[in-house]
Amino acid sequence: MKDLCTKIKNQSINVGIIGMGYVGLPLAIAFAQKFNVVGYDISEKIADHLSRGKSHILDVPDDYIKNYLNKSFYPTTNYLDLEKSDFIIICVPTPLTEEKEPDLSYIKNACQTIGKILRKGQFIILESTTYPGTTDEVAVPILEETGLKAREDFGVAFSPERIDPGNKKYTVDKIPKIVGGINEDCTEIAAMLYGCIIEKVIKVKDAKTAESVKMLENIFRNVNIALANELCLIFEKMGINAWEVIDAAATKPYGFMPFYPGPGIGGHCIPLDPFYMSYAAKRYGFIPRFIETSGEINEFMRVHAVNLVEKGLKQVDKKMFGAKVTVMGLAYKKNIDDARESPSIKIIEELANRGAKVRVYDPYVKSIKTNAGEFHSEKNIEDGLMGADCTVFVVDHDVFQGMEIERIRVLAGSPIVVDCKNIFKNQKTDFNEYFGIGKISKNV
Ligand SMILES: NC(=O)c1ccc[n+]([C@@H]2O[C@H](COP(=O)([O-])OP(=O)(O)OC[C@H]3O[C@@H](n4cnc5c(N)ncnc54)[C@H](O)[C@@H]3O)[C@@H](O)[C@H]2O)c1
């Protein structure tokens, strides 16, 4: 494996990346600026798109791909193309099973694929988010089924991905990278690799420490958002604007970090990771109360958003059953096209369950699948608003923030607006039919 260090210094390594999604594709393009990169995905559609210079990830424009395509970036569905890779980085999904337990099948499949081509001197890095112990207990044993020995014949490390889709300031190269190998040599080699493309690399003791860093980061967000949500529910009852409280508290120069309420959390990481940690904790006989309670509070916020719609309708003597409600925003956060685990899904289902006729609009997401059926976005904001009895803003996309609330009421022909993200903070909203999460509503 020592050869790898020389090869890195000579810039003569080949990198293989498994999984060309939100994490793998930006990483592949970052590496392609210095090294030859094979981007392997099981999806024919994704590999075909990439081979034609077309990106399916909003943060990676087509031009980025075209710049490196067939020069230093080679998308493929053929795992044999990974054979020459000195480093193979795994960026596959880590969802939950029906029972809300970690689904490691993608990681296992990726390791089995590597097993078919693994040779001495290669180095495998897992980036998929998972519970502490996965690299040592799950990945290494599968790779060793080849008869080769980790540490002696091939290297292994874990390095959590911290990408923030839609964030233009913190791109792959600007986000400090945590690296933990299965021994010290592995940590050093993996750190050297990432140091070629990332400004700051932080080495930690081992793989399970690196896995734990990611768990801490995401659970920290989950718990603090839950705290903001719980306090906001209390403040609403007390007639206190939670957003004003949080912004004022955030002026404290030390010991406080602002988190904001909202309709719940979404995406592929923050809602799922607490379940990974809970699962791991229970294997050690520990019941994590704090982590699980925060999940429940965040889940409840979707119901709260729908309750506000119901209260709004009541203001104009309408019932939820048969009311036309438009959901504005389907993505799990602003200015992105990813709707996985989005709060909008549960809000749409809850609205439909209570008998509302739901329409949706999102400038980035064309359609969304829910238990109440698939919903297709209206063509534009005006079409979404037209004829709505109530408009509920679930996501604070920039295009929504630029809208005038009075114009929305006129276009919809209805006065009711439910604001889950404090979108209209700088506008006059003290009318009876405005309801907002964490806001003072006259009729709560
Ligand atoms: N999306 C984020 O913002 C984000 C941020 C940090 C960490 N993560 C973590 O990174 C990991 C990947 O997430 P993502 O958002 O990139 O997922 P994704 O679904 O966007 O992409 C995963 C890709 O892997 C491919 N794939 C699945 N199994 C494969 C296999 N056996 N061989 C080859 N390709 C395979 C899929 O076809 C897909 O294109 C997850 O563990 C996630 O929790 C995601």
The ligand as a MOL file (V3000), in Angstrom:
LIG
                    3D

  0  0  0     0  0            999 V3000
M  V30 BEGIN CTAB
M  V30 COUNTS 44 48 0 0 0
M  V30 BEGIN ATOM
M  V30 1 N -27.6920 13.6860 -0.2650 0
M  V30 2 C -27.0670 14.2850 0.7140 0
M  V30 3 O -27.2230 15.4690 0.9330 0
M  V30 4 C -26.0910 13.5340 1.6040 0
M  V30 5 C -25.2200 14.2690 2.4200 0
M  V30 6 C -24.3180 13.6050 3.2060 0
M  V30 7 C -24.3020 12.2100 3.2110 0
M  V30 8 N -25.1810 11.5040 2.4180 0 CHG=1
M  V30 9 C -25.0830 10.0320 2.4580 0
M  V30 10 O -24.4020 9.6050 1.2840 0
M  V30 11 C -24.9290 8.3560 0.8350 0
M  V30 12 C -25.3890 8.4720 -0.6150 0
M  V30 13 O -26.4570 9.4030 -0.6570 0
M  V30 14 P -26.9400 10.0840 -2.0080 0
M  V30 15 O -27.8300 11.1950 -1.5880 0
M  V30 16 O -25.7800 10.3710 -2.8930 0 CHG=-1
M  V30 17 O -27.8020 8.8930 -2.6530 0
M  V30 18 P -28.3980 8.8550 -4.1370 0
M  V30 19 O -29.5830 7.9850 -4.0610 0
M  V30 20 O -28.5070 10.2310 -4.6890 0
M  V30 21 O -27.2590 8.1360 -4.9820 0
M  V30 22 C -26.8660 6.8230 -4.7860 0
M  V30 23 C -26.5110 6.2010 -6.1300 0
M  V30 24 O -25.9820 4.9090 -5.8770 0
M  V30 25 C -26.4150 4.0350 -6.9020 0
M  V30 26 N -26.2610 2.6690 -6.4030 0
M  V30 27 C -27.0120 2.0430 -5.4630 0
M  V30 28 N -26.4980 0.8040 -5.2370 0
M  V30 29 C -25.4230 0.6660 -6.0420 0
M  V30 30 C -24.4820 -0.3670 -6.2620 0
M  V30 31 N -24.5350 -1.5140 -5.5790 0
M  V30 32 N -23.5240 -0.1680 -7.1730 0
M  V30 33 C -23.4530 0.9880 -7.8660 0
M  V30 34 N -24.2970 2.0030 -7.7030 0
M  V30 35 C -25.2730 1.8570 -6.7810 0
M  V30 36 C -27.8310 4.4880 -7.1850 0
M  V30 37 O -28.2700 4.0670 -8.4710 0
M  V30 38 C -27.7090 6.0040 -7.0580 0
M  V30 39 O -27.4360 6.6230 -8.2930 0
M  V30 40 C -26.0330 8.0030 1.8170 0
M  V30 41 O -25.5090 7.1780 2.8160 0
M  V30 42 C -26.4230 9.3410 2.4020 0
M  V30 43 O -26.9780 9.2030 3.6830 0
M  V30 44 C -26.0580 12.1430 1.6040 0
M  V30 END ATOM
M  V30 BEGIN BOND
M  V30 1 1 1 2
M  V30 2 2 2 3
M  V30 3 1 2 4
M  V30 4 1 4 5
M  V30 5 2 4 44
M  V30 6 2 5 6
M  V30 7 1 6 7
M  V30 8 2 7 8
M  V30 9 1 8 9
M  V30 10 1 8 44
M  V30 11 1 9 10
M  V30 12 1 9 42
M  V30 13 1 10 11
M  V30 14 1 11 12
M  V30 15 1 11 40
M  V30 16 1 12 13
M  V30 17 1 13 14
M  V30 18 2 14 15
M  V30 19 1 14 16
M  V30 20 1 14 17
M  V30 21 1 17 18
M  V30 22 2 18 19
M  V30 23 1 18 20
M  V30 24 1 18 21
M  V30 25 1 21 22
M  V30 26 1 22 23
M  V30 27 1 23 24
M  V30 28 1 23 38
M  V30 29 1 24 25
M  V30 30 1 25 26
M  V30 31 1 25 36
M  V30 32 1 26 27
M  V30 33 1 26 35
M  V30 34 2 27 28
M  V30 35 1 28 29
M  V30 36 1 29 30
M  V30 37 2 29 35
M  V30 38 1 30 31
M  V30 39 2 30 32
M  V30 40 1 32 33
M  V30 41 2 33 34
M  V30 42 1 34 35
M  V30 43 1 36 37
M  V30 44 1 36 38
M  V30 45 1 38 39
M  V30 46 1 40 41
M  V30 47 1 40 42
M  V30 48 1 42 43
M  V30 END BOND
M  V30 END CTAB
M  END
